[in-house]
C-alpha cells in the first residue's frame, strides 16, 4: 500500500487495487503462475511490482481516469531459473528494486530495464540474458533467499536465507560497486548466524539495530551493533507460541515508533512488540475480527508523532484499519530483558483494537 492505493492478491492470480479516497477499484490481469509478492513503490509514484513463483516480474502504473481506477503494464522481466521469492523497492522515488531469485539477489533499475527491453506483443519484455545489464547482483547465500530489505538511505541491503544465515550487502570501499552498477557483484559486508540456525523468514532494519525472524517468524531476534567487532551481536529474543503450527507469516515494522506487529496465520489476533535500546520492552496481544492474511503500516503515519499505532489489515472477510492506543499496549510489559522472553510474556489479557474502519471495502 501507499498513500493512494491498497493492493492485494485474489483468486486466479489476480490483484485487487482500491483507491483510498475515491473507493474506485480494479482487477489487474493475472500472472501465469501463483503470486509470491506485490509491492507499491514510493508514496505517490503508483507503480506496482508483482512477482510470481515462476519468475515473472511485472511493473504496472496505476492511475485514475474518467472516474475509474485504471492501469498500464510498463514492463515485464523474465527472471533466470524460473524462481522468485521476494521483492523490495529502494527509497521512495527511486526506480531501483531488489529481487530475491534462488540463492542470489538481483538489484535492477527499472529505468534502465525499459531502455534495454524488447518490444512484446502488449508491453516491453526484458529477457534473462539482459538482466545483468540493468543492475548488480548479490551472491553468497548457500540456500534460497527468503527476504530482502534496504536501509533508509539505500546504502545497505539486508537478506535472510533458508541456509540460516543473515547477510548485509553494500560497498566496502569508495571504489566498490554500488547497487546501481551494471554487471557488478556487490560485496558482502557481514554474515550473521542466528543462534538456532533455523531458516530465516524475515529481515528488517530498525534504526541502528537489525531484526530477524526464524521458524515461520515464531522466533524474533534483535541484533545490536558491536563497537568492538564492527558487526552485530544477538541482544534479545522473543519466542511466539506456534499454536497450530502454521506460524506467524505476517510481520511489519514501524522504525519510527520502534514497533513490531505480528499476526498468526489462522488465529484472529495481533501481537504488538515495542523495541527499546537493545531489547523488547513491551508486548501485548489483541483480538481482531477475522484472521489477518497480510498487514501494512501506512507510510504517512511515520511522519507524525502520535500516541496511536495505525495499520491496515487484509483479513479473510474484510479490509480493516486499526488504531492501537499506545497507552494500552505499552502497559503490558514483560519481565526485565532476558536472553529469551517466554511465550507467557506476550499472552497478556486481550484488548480489543479500537477504531475499526474501512469495512466497506469487504
JOHUJO-V588167 format. One record per pair of residues at least 24 apart in sequence whose ideal C-beta (glycine too) atoms are under 8 Angstrom apart, sorted by the first residue. I is the first residue (numbers start at 1). J is the second residue. If there is no record, write none. Layout:
I|J  I|J
//
This chain:
1|40  1|296  1|298  1|312  2|40  2|41  2|42  2|43  2|44  2|46  2|299  3|43  3|44  3|298  3|299  3|300  4|44  4|46  4|62  5|40  5|46  5|48  5|62  6|296  6|312  6|319  6|361  7|38  7|40  7|48  8|38  8|293  8|294  8|314  8|319  9|35  9|38  13|52  15|48  15|50  17|48  17|62  17|69  17|71  18|69  18|319  18|361  19|64  19|69  22|64  22|67  22|69  23|360  23|361  24|64  24|67  24|68  24|69  25|69  26|62  26|68  26|69  26|70  26|71  28|60  28|71  29|73  31|56  31|58  32|56  36|84  36|85  36|86  37|84  37|85  37|86  37|87  39|87  39|88  39|89  39|97  40|89  41|89  41|92  41|94  41|95  41|97  42|89  42|92  42|93  42|94  43|92  43|299  43|300  45|92  45|93  47|74  47|110  49|87  49|89  49|97  51|84  51|85  51|86  51|87  51|99  52|84  53|83  53|84  54|82  54|84  55|79  55|80  55|81  55|82  55|83  55|84  55|101  56|84  57|84  57|87  57|99  59|110  72|123  73|122  73|123  74|110  74|114  74|123  74|124  75|110  75|113  75|114  75|117  75|123  75|124  75|125  75|126  76|120  76|123  76|124  76|125  76|126  77|108  77|113  77|125  77|126  77|131  78|125  78|126  78|127  78|128  79|106  79|128  79|131  80|128  80|131  83|144  85|144  85|145  85|146  85|147  86|145  86|146  86|147  86|148  87|148  88|148  88|149  88|150  89|150  90|150  90|154  90|179  91|150  91|152  91|153  91|154  92|299  94|154  96|135  96|154  96|179  96|180  98|148  98|150  98|157  98|179  100|145  100|146  100|147  100|148  100|159  101|145  102|144  102|145  103|139  103|141  103|142  103|143  103|144  103|145  103|161  103|163  104|137  104|138  104|139  104|141  104|145  105|137  105|138  105|145  105|148  105|157  105|159  105|169  106|131  106|135  106|136  106|137  107|135  107|136  107|137  107|138  107|157  107|179  107|180  107|186  108|134  108|135  109|134  109|135  109|180  112|182  132|182  132|183  133|182  133|183  134|182  135|179  135|180  135|181  135|182  136|177  136|178  136|179  136|180  136|181  136|182  136|183  136|184  136|185  136|186  137|184  137|185  137|186  138|167  138|169  138|185  138|186  138|188  139|185  140|167  140|188  140|191  141|165  141|167  143|199  146|199  146|200  146|201  146|202  147|200  147|201  147|202  147|203  148|203  149|203  149|204  149|205  150|205  151|205  152|205  152|255  154|179  156|189  156|205  157|186  158|203  158|204  158|205  158|210  159|203  160|200  160|201  160|202  160|203  160|212  161|199  161|200  162|199  162|200  163|199  164|193  164|194  164|196  164|197  164|198  164|199  164|200  164|214  165|191  165|192  165|193  165|200  166|191  166|192  166|193  166|194  166|200  166|203  166|210  166|212  167|191  167|192  168|192  190|231  190|232  192|223  192|231  192|232  194|219  194|221  194|234  195|221  195|234  195|237  201|247  201|251  202|251  204|251  204|253  204|260  205|255  206|253  206|255  206|258  206|275  207|255  207|258  209|235  209|275  209|278  211|253  211|260  211|275  213|248  213|251  215|247  216|242  216|246  216|247  216|248  216|249  217|247  217|248  217|249  217|251  217|262  218|242  218|247  218|248  220|251  220|260  220|262  220|273  220|280  222|275  222|278  222|279  222|280  224|278  235|278  235|279  236|278  236|279  236|280  236|337  236|338  236|339  236|341  237|339  237|340  237|341  238|273  238|280  238|283  238|340  238|341  238|345  238|346  239|340  239|341  239|342  239|343  240|264  240|271  240|343  240|346  241|343  241|347  243|267  250|292  250|293  250|294  250|295  252|295  252|296  252|297  252|311  253|297  254|297  254|301  254|302  254|309  255|302  256|302  257|302  257|309  259|309  261|295  261|297  261|309  261|311  263|288  263|291  263|292  263|295  263|313  264|291  264|292  265|291  266|291  267|291  268|292  268|315  269|350  270|295  270|313  270|322  270|353  271|346  272|309  272|324  272|329  273|346  274|329  274|330  276|337  278|337  279|337  280|334  280|337  280|341  281|333  281|334  281|337  282|329  282|330  282|331  282|332  282|333  282|334  283|329  283|332  283|333  283|334  283|341  283|345  283|346  283|348  284|328  284|329  284|330  284|331  284|332  284|346  284|348  284|351  285|332  285|346  285|347  285|348  285|350  286|324  286|329  286|350  286|351  286|352  286|353  287|350  287|351  287|352  287|353  288|313  288|315  288|320  288|322  288|353  289|315  289|317  289|318  289|320  289|356  290|315  290|316  290|317  290|318  291|315  291|316  308|355  312|358  317|362  318|359  318|361  318|362  319|358  319|359  319|361  319|362  320|356  320|357  320|358  320|359  321|355  321|356  321|357  321|358  322|353  322|354  322|355  322|356  323|353  323|354  323|355  324|353  324|354  325|354
//
